[in-house]
Amino acid sequence: MFGVSYWTLHPALFESTVSIDRSSGPLRLIHGSFSPKKVARQYPVIAGLHRATDGALLGVLIAVLMMSALSLHWRHLWTVAYTQLETTRDLTQKLKYSTAILEQHLLKRSTLPLSMVRTNAEKLHYLDNSENSSGINDDDSHQESLIHRLSAHPINYGY
């Protein structure tokens, strides 16, 4: 066995297993030599690996397609949510603007009561509360005066 080569022991590797027929067309060599059944019979391990590889590639392709579909779906959801956020921000800005215009209009139409005058911080003086200095601590009279003050003076809207 030392003097004999591998190729002389396996002459089937050099023999053509395809019968060449002139009527089968230009792809006659490929159709006959790469038959899946023939390869599976001659080389079962390689055929098994080939099937496993095909299955793995098909699984990877299906996983990629599923992830792409999910990615596109999530992107669509983010786009819809962002569009709604922008619409909400625009409507909030328009609401603030219209509220400011209404407040300006009401402030321009309103007048100061006769007892109030325009002033600034330099002209203000601090005065002590006269009720605390007189010693009146009766809670009932305080509540009655609070109710009387609230009902007697209407609330002015605006700033």
Secondary structure, DSSP 8 states (H G I E B T S, - for coil): --SS-HHHH-GGGTS--S---GGG-TTHHHHHHT-HHHHHHH-HHHHHHHHHHHHHHHHHHHHHHHHHHHHHHHHHHHHHHHHHHHHHHHHHHHHHHHHHHHHHHHHHH----TT-----GGG------HHHHHT---HHHHHHHHHHHHHHS------
